[in-house]
Amino acid sequence: MGIKYDVICKNGSYTDKTGAEKTKWLKVGVCMDTKSGALAIKLESLPVQFDGWLSLAEPRAKDNFKPRGNDELPKSDDDFGNVPF
């Protein structure tokens, strides 16, 4: 069984650098082909404000994947001492 599609849903919106409003998408599961040739969907999560619509998108290549927000993580153990709580 191989993953054919990512299952995604709308999860709000944001404004890009040019001022255009864009849709935020959240991956909530995967769609796989089964041994019998059918498709099966495995949902892993759903956002709180879910409108009932899911979309299928081509999976992203793993070698192009870049986690978001890593520049905000502490660089060393010493940086954890500066946490404000």
PyMOL commands that set and color helices and strands:
alter all, ss='L'
color gray80, all
select helices_A, chain A and resi 62-64+70-72+77-82
alter helices_A, ss='H'
color red, helices_A
select strands_A, chain A and resi 3-15+21-33+39-43+55-57
alter strands_A, ss='S'
color yellow, strands_A
deselect
rebuild
show_as cartoon
